[in-house]
Amino acid sequence: MQLTRISIIGGGIGGLSAALSLQHFGYRVSVFEQARELREIGAGVAISPNAMHALNFLGVGERVTREAGPAERYLMRHFQTGAVINTRWTGPDYFERFGASYHQVHRADLHATLAAAVLRNDPDCIFLDHRFETLRQDHKHVVATFANGKTCTSDVLVGCDGGASKVRTCLFGDEAVNYTGKVAFRALLPIANVPAGIMKIPYAMFVGVNRNLLHYPLRHRTMLNVVCFAREPNWQEEGWMIPATIDECVRLHDDFHQDVLDLIRAVTPGTLFKWGLRDREPLQQYTKGRVTVLGDAAHPMTPFLGQGACIAIEDAMVLGRAFAVAGTFEEAFGIYENTRKERANGVQLASRQQADEVQGATERGPNPGAGAELRGLYSYNPVTVPLAPAGDMTPV
Ligand SMILES: Cc1cc2nc3c(=O)[nH]c(=O)nc-3n(C[C@H](O)[C@H](O)[C@H](O)COP(=O)(O)OP(=O)(O)OC[C@H]3O[C@@H](n4cnc5c(N)ncnc54)[C@H](O)[C@@H]3O)c2cc1C
């Protein structure tokens, strides 16, 4: 296909994966990121076999695997007694079952690995301090405008600008967004600061009605990733960098096992962050003319299945494959959207369902929910999944 200019808005996990995939299939891309430096938040991210297939294919799986270290099964524990109520395998046998492994990775490591690979292909393709504001498109091209006053003209544009995507708003207008009444907290602790009670079972999720807390080691057990979800009826901001206090987190978990309270109190003040979880309805279409959306911009999902980044990586793999086989950009976007929409929107809805399950209760008490593996999500391979026909796409 004769396309010379592909713009990607957003240099997160989705945008960089899309850049790498398109580069792999011979396309030149420009990535526009609002931040002044290329970096990720300090937190863990679980990369399951469905996404590892793509990372392996794109040549970065080995480094991600090396930096993450092996993953272990984690135990679901009763929030008050600490008793083990279930086991989640994240295990060594995944390679045989799914053809790829499972890793818990520091987000910064995954992000840096993707960025290095993209820049190796083209050292000048990432533009920092470019906050996308708006776009216009016609039958010849699409023009993006940035807050720094610059513009960029390209043949097509891919919006990878996250859950509160401005590209999505430009295409489809402001959609309804609900604060779910759920607030999430995250922290990273040096392993030396982690209370001994937690280190006895370092991979675990404490499951309680309306609340759950997950922790697992990162970087070869040198730090512990902690994420917890609670109910907070007061409106909470969206965004992953909102400072939280230890006291407010303790208050929301004050009936949890003493080990959990000790863990929250061990977090260094100033390193605990929170955000309010939004839930948006799935998009009926991802593409309009020369512009499409990918990752959280296309299907923002609550984090209860730990699949948002994995699904963004799947999207990126399929987008590259679509451009590799299509004769026109319309066909490429049609193949991408038709191959991805059912899968990605389905996971978006399943994440909502998982939130209700895991934060609900059964007659037997707290409920571990089905989880991503039991829902069959790991069996998808974006490198080999058959591509859907393009169909008719919405013109410019
Ligand atoms: C605590 C937590 C735990 C999670 N755990 C997991 C997990 O275990 N496994 C998993 O698969 N997923 C997980 N997720 C979800 C996952 O992190 C997201 O789904 C993933 O980051 C989506 O990637 P993205 O690139 O689409 O969006 P983002 O990561 O949000 O990246 C968007 C990028 O676009 C940039 N940007 C935004 N607006 C503009 C603009 N106007 N102009 C230019 N640039 C812009 C941003 O700065 C950012 O770099 C978790 C999420 C959270 C919050």
Ligand as a Chemical Component Dictionary entry (heavy atoms), coordinates in Angstrom:
data_LIG
# 
_chem_comp.id                   LIG 
_chem_comp.type                 NON-POLYMER 
_chem_comp.pdbx_formal_charge   0 
_chem_comp.three_letter_code    LIG 
# 
loop_
_chem_comp_atom.comp_id 
_chem_comp_atom.atom_id 
_chem_comp_atom.alt_atom_id 
_chem_comp_atom.type_symbol 
_chem_comp_atom.charge 
_chem_comp_atom.model_Cartn_x 
_chem_comp_atom.model_Cartn_y 
_chem_comp_atom.model_Cartn_z 
_chem_comp_atom.pdbx_ordinal 
LIG C1  C1  C 0 -3.413 -0.175 38.400 1  
LIG C2  C2  C 0 -3.612 -0.739 37.056 2  
LIG C3  C3  C 0 -3.265 -2.034 36.867 3  
LIG C4  C4  C 0 -3.397 -2.586 35.627 4  
LIG N1  N1  N 0 -3.002 -3.850 35.473 5  
LIG C5  C5  C 0 -3.041 -4.386 34.258 6  
LIG C6  C6  C 0 -2.542 -5.693 34.053 7  
LIG O1  O1  O 0 -2.089 -6.362 34.989 8  
LIG N2  N2  N 0 -2.566 -6.198 32.787 9  
LIG C7  C7  C 0 -3.069 -5.475 31.734 10 
LIG O2  O2  O 0 -3.065 -5.986 30.612 11 
LIG N3  N3  N 0 -3.552 -4.226 31.910 12 
LIG C8  C8  C 0 -3.548 -3.664 33.125 13 
LIG N4  N4  N 0 -4.010 -2.408 33.309 14 
LIG C9  C9  C 0 -4.573 -1.645 32.175 15 
LIG C10 C10 C 0 -3.498 -1.055 31.303 16 
LIG O3  O3  O 0 -2.541 -0.395 32.052 17 
LIG C11 C11 C 0 -4.086 -0.122 30.259 18 
LIG O4  O4  O 0 -5.162 -0.762 29.641 19 
LIG C12 C12 C 0 -3.012 0.247  29.230 20 
LIG O5  O5  O 0 -2.043 1.074  29.815 21 
LIG C13 C13 C 0 -3.627 0.928  28.017 22 
LIG O6  O6  O 0 -2.602 1.400  27.196 23 
LIG P1  P1  P 0 -2.858 2.606  26.218 24 
LIG O7  O7  O 0 -1.568 2.852  25.541 25 
LIG O8  O8  O 0 -4.065 2.347  25.393 26 
LIG O9  O9  O 0 -3.248 3.822  27.152 27 
LIG P2  P2  P 0 -2.325 4.566  28.217 28 
LIG O10 O10 O 0 -1.452 3.624  28.927 29 
LIG O11 O11 O 0 -3.263 5.421  29.016 30 
LIG O12 O12 O 0 -1.388 5.502  27.348 31 
LIG C14 C14 C 0 -1.900 6.636  26.694 32 
LIG C15 C15 C 0 -0.735 7.524  26.301 33 
LIG O13 O13 O 0 -1.239 8.618  25.556 34 
LIG C16 C16 C 0 -0.730 9.825  26.095 35 
LIG N5  N5  N 0 -1.740 10.861 25.847 36 
LIG C17 C17 C 0 -2.941 10.999 26.458 37 
LIG N6  N6  N 0 -3.589 12.069 25.960 38 
LIG C18 C18 C 0 -2.785 12.608 25.010 39 
LIG C19 C19 C 0 -2.912 13.717 24.136 40 
LIG N7  N7  N 0 -3.996 14.513 24.158 41 
LIG N8  N8  N 0 -1.899 13.981 23.273 42 
LIG C20 C20 C 0 -0.775 13.192 23.245 43 
LIG N9  N9  N 0 -0.608 12.137 24.069 44 
LIG C21 C21 C 0 -1.607 11.832 24.922 45 
LIG C22 C22 C 0 -0.496 9.538  27.553 46 
LIG O14 O14 O 0 0.430  10.425 28.134 47 
LIG C23 C23 C 0 0.014  8.111  27.489 48 
LIG O15 O15 O 0 1.387  8.053  27.249 49 
LIG C24 C24 C 0 -3.917 -1.831 34.544 50 
LIG C25 C25 C 0 -4.284 -0.514 34.750 51 
LIG C26 C26 C 0 -4.135 0.025  35.982 52 
LIG C27 C27 C 0 -4.539 1.441  36.176 53 
# 
loop_
_chem_comp_bond.comp_id 
_chem_comp_bond.atom_id_1 
_chem_comp_bond.atom_id_2 
_chem_comp_bond.value_order 
_chem_comp_bond.pdbx_ordinal 
LIG C1  C2  SING 1  
LIG C2  C3  SING 2  
LIG C2  C26 DOUB 3  
LIG C3  C4  DOUB 4  
LIG C4  N1  SING 5  
LIG C4  C24 SING 6  
LIG N1  C5  DOUB 7  
LIG C5  C6  SING 8  
LIG C5  C8  SING 9  
LIG C6  O1  DOUB 10 
LIG C6  N2  SING 11 
LIG N2  C7  SING 12 
LIG C7  O2  DOUB 13 
LIG C7  N3  SING 14 
LIG N3  C8  DOUB 15 
LIG C8  N4  SING 16 
LIG N4  C9  SING 17 
LIG N4  C24 SING 18 
LIG C9  C10 SING 19 
LIG C10 O3  SING 20 
LIG C10 C11 SING 21 
LIG C11 O4  SING 22 
LIG C11 C12 SING 23 
LIG C12 O5  SING 24 
LIG C12 C13 SING 25 
LIG C13 O6  SING 26 
LIG O6  P1  SING 27 
LIG P1  O7  DOUB 28 
LIG P1  O8  SING 29 
LIG P1  O9  SING 30 
LIG O9  P2  SING 31 
LIG P2  O10 DOUB 32 
LIG P2  O11 SING 33 
LIG P2  O12 SING 34 
LIG O12 C14 SING 35 
LIG C14 C15 SING 36 
LIG C15 O13 SING 37 
LIG C15 C23 SING 38 
LIG O13 C16 SING 39 
LIG C16 N5  SING 40 
LIG C16 C22 SING 41 
LIG N5  C17 SING 42 
LIG N5  C21 SING 43 
LIG C17 N6  DOUB 44 
LIG N6  C18 SING 45 
LIG C18 C19 SING 46 
LIG C18 C21 DOUB 47 
LIG C19 N7  SING 48 
LIG C19 N8  DOUB 49 
LIG N8  C20 SING 50 
LIG C20 N9  DOUB 51 
LIG N9  C21 SING 52 
LIG C22 O14 SING 53 
LIG C22 C23 SING 54 
LIG C23 O15 SING 55 
LIG C24 C25 DOUB 56 
LIG C25 C26 SING 57 
LIG C26 C27 SING 58 
# 
